Amino acid sequence: MFEMNGFVFVNVHFACLMFMLSCFTSSSPQLVINIKNQGGDVLQEVLASNVSEDVVELEYQRADGTIVTQLLDFRREVQIYRLLILAEEEQLFMKGLQPPYYQAVCFASKLSKQDFIAADAIAKLRQKNPHTVRYPEEDNGHENATFEYSLDISRSKVISNHIQPLCVEAKTIYVQEADLKVWAAIGNPNEAIMVLDAAQHMVRPASRCKDVSITNTNSSSMSCQCRLNFCVPWYPCGLKFCRGHDQQTGKALSYRCGIKTCKKCLNYAFPVKNLQFCPWDDY
């Protein structure tokens, strides 16, 4: 159970995780949540907030080694996903690639504030039983999205200050045209053109990466459409309120008494330069 009282990077090595946690949350506590995935494996999510920046970050490592980071910038209404992917040896062998194959992929999209708990509320969360395995109360299903724009990381601050430091390792930062237009409309009018100019359209390839044969002599120069499936298996998605009475006046009142938790999966499609940038596309 969680009480209402008040990030995070995971790397392949736990020591790196703890170092980067301390860098992001020098003044904010972080929660380590035990969760169980669909395969029955118990994973650890790290959840933290930076109230002064109005930012929340959640991170966990999947059973296959992929590290999923979700950053919520409430001030700029931007949601960022970064995935650090280590391809399986079997995938590499079948596609004729050499291990180890490690890649960072980043996506930025419009944040719907009502779907998440604000940074100040996250900062007040405490666990009564930190060793308990948590399960989401609601499953919000799958979100399908196709990304057709590439964001210039050197211009990304006009959208969010957090894109560049989080996505510096990524070859491409993917965004959608609809989100660019929304950010241009809700931001500083003087920066609207800068927002729209910060990204370039990417032509959708004719072939899926999984359908491109490594034996094709043009495979190294043939762009293809990649797909990536991942989930956020547990996250705070709402506040719970309890009813009570004021001890002095006896009047009825409501107060925060916990959180509602959710799960959500995402299916993203996006163009890549060639097959080597999408060795996992096999579903």
N, C-alpha and C positions, 0 to 999 in steps of 0.2 A: 504494500500500500504506500502511496505517496502522500506527503503532507505539503501544504502550501506554506512555506516559511520565508526564498529567492529564486579550445576546441581543440579545432582539434584535429590533429593529424595522426593517422596510424601509418606506420611504415612497416616494411617487411620485418624489421627487427623491433622487438618490444621496447628496447632502449631508446630507439629513435622516436617512438610514439611518445614516451614519457617526456623526452626533451622538448618536443614540439608542443605538447600539451602545456607545458610550463610557459612557453613563449607566448601562446595565445591567451592564456587565462591566468595571468599573474595576479589579477585582483578578483577573479570570478571562480567560484567552485565549479567542478565538473562532476557529472554523475557517470558511473560505469554501470550499465544495465545488462543483465544476463537475459538473453532471449533465445528461443528455440526456433530454428528454421523448419521448412517443410520436410527436410530430410531427417529431422530429429537431432541435428547437431546443435549444441549450445554455443552461441556466439556472444561476443561482448560488444555492445554499442557504447560509444562515449558521447555524451551530450553536454554541451556547455553554451553559455551565452556571454555576450559582452554588452552590458546595458548601455554604456556610454556611446557605443557605436550602433546600438539597436540591431545586433546581429546574433543569430543562433546558428550553431554548427553541430551536426551529428555525423558520426563516422563509425564504420565497422568493417571488418575483414570477412569476406565470404569464405566458405569452406574450400573453394578453388584457389584461394590466394588473392583474388581481386579485392582491392580496397575501395570502398564507396564512401565518398564525402558529399554531404549536402550542406550548403551554406545558404541561409536565409537573410537577406539584407532588407529589413522592413522599411528602412528609411528611403531606399530607392526603389522598393517594390521589385526586387530581383531575386530569383532563385537560381543557384548555381549547383550543378552536379559535376563532380570530378571523379573519374574512375581510373585507378591504376591497375592495369590488366597484365597478368602474367599468363601467356598462352600455355595450354597443355602441350606436352611433348608429342602426343599423338597427333594433335592438330598441326603442329609444325612439320612433323615427318610427312604427313599426307600431302601437305602443300609445298614440300620441298624447301622449307625454311630452316634456318639454323637456330637452335636454342642458345642462350635464353632469349625469349622475345617478350619485351616489357614495353608497355605503351600507356601514355596518359591521354585520356579523352575528356573533353570538357563541353558542357552544355549550359547555356544561360537562357532563362525563360522568365516570363512575367510571374511574379509572386502573388498568389491570392491570399491576402492576410487572414481571411476568415477561416482558412483551412489549417491554421497553425496557432500555437500559443506564442504570445509576444515574449521578447527577450527578458523583460523585467519579471514576468511570471515564471519563466524557466529558471531564472536565477534564484527563485525562492523555493524550488523543489528540493525535497529531502526524501531519502528512502529509509523507511523503518527497518526493512529487512533487505540489505544490499545483496545477499546471496540468493534471494528468491529468483526463480526463472519467470520472466514476464511474458505475457501473451497479449496481443492487441485485442481490444474489445470490438473493433469494427474493421472489416476488410473493404477498402475503397476500390477494389478491383484493379483493372489495368488502364493505363493511359497510353494511347498511341499518338505518336507525333513524328512528323517528317521535318527535318531541318534542312533549309536550302540556302542559308547565308553563313558566311565565315566572318567572324569578328576580328578586327585588327587589334591585337593585344595592346599595342602602344597607344591606342585611342580608347581603350575600354573604360578608363576612369570616368568618362562622360556618362556611362551607364551605371557603373558601380566601382568603387575603389577596391573592392575585394576580388574582382575577377583576375587581375594581373598576378597578385601574389599566389593565388590558389592554382591558377592554370598556367603558370610559367613553363611547366614541363610539357604541356600539350602542343602538338603540332598545329591543331586547329581548335578554335572555340566556336561551337555551333550555336546559331540563334535562328529565330523564325521572323519572317517579315512582319507578321501581325504584332508580335511583341515589340519590335523596333518602333512601329508606329505608335503604340501605346506609350512607350517610354518617352518618345518625342513629344507626345501630347501632354503628359502629366509633369514633365520636368520644367526646367527653366526655359522660357520661350526663346531666349538667346542661344540656347544649346540644341534646339530641336534639329536644325540642319546637321549639326555635328554628330548627333545620335544616328541619324539616317546614313551619314557618310562614313560611319565607323565600321560598316560591314559591307561585304561584297557578295553578290549573288553567285551561287554555284550551280552550274548546269547539272540536272539530274542524269546520272549515267543510265545507259540502256540496260545494263546487266547487273544482277545481284552478284556480290563478291563470291558467294558460295557456288555460283554457276560458272565462274571463270576458271579454266583449267590452267594449272601451273605449267603444263607442257606447251601452252600457247606461246609462241615466240613474242607476242605483243603484250603478254600479261604484265610485264614490269612497267609498261607505259599506258596501260588500259585502266581508266578510272572505273569504279564500280560502286554500287549502292550497298552500304553496310547496314547491318541491323544489330542492335544491342539490347538485351533484355536484362533488367535488374530490378531489385525491389528495395524499398525501405521497410523492413519487416516490423518495425515498432517506432512510433513517434507520438509525442503529445499533440493532439489535434483539437482539443477543446478543454474548457474549464467546467468543473462540476460545482454546483451551488447547493448548499443545504439550508434548511429553514430553521429558525430558532426565535428566541424572544430576548429582548433587551432586559437585563437583570434589574435595571433601575426603573425603567418606564413600563416594562411588560409588553411593549409594542413588538409586533412580528417583524422579523428581519431575515435577510438572506446573506450568506457569507460563503466565500470560497472554501471548499473542503476537499478538493482533489482534482484530478485531471481525467479526461477521456483520452484513450490511446487508439491509434489506427495503424493500419498497414496499407501500403500502396505499391503497385508494381508498374514499371514503365517499359514500353516497347518503343525504342527510338530508331529511326531510319535516317541515314545521312550519307553523303558522298565522300569517298576517300580517293586518294591519288592513284592507288593501285592495290592489288590483293594483299600485299605485305602489311598494309595498315589495317587489315581486318581478317586475321587468320582464324578468328573464333566464329565467323559467320557460317554456321552449319545447321541452322534450324529454319 
